[in-house]
């Protein structure tokens, strides 16, 4: 019996206004935990969180 298996990933990038350096190490972990909570509450999985002082980049996938 044929079947199709699909795995969707979302590549999300956002930055601060005017690329202002507002994401300091003191708040970076708290920001990642906050975003992780939002993703988990939507039945998804935060796969690769990463960022700089002015941006956040991540891959998000469906929770198996």
Number of C-alpha atoms within 10 A of each C-alpha: 2 3 4 4 4 5 8 7 14 12 10 11 12 12 17 13 10 7 11 11 13 15 18 12 11 8 11 17 12 11 15 17 13 12 15 18 14 14 17 15 10 11 11 17 19 20 14 12 15 13 16 14 15 16 17 18 15 18 15 20 18 16 12 7
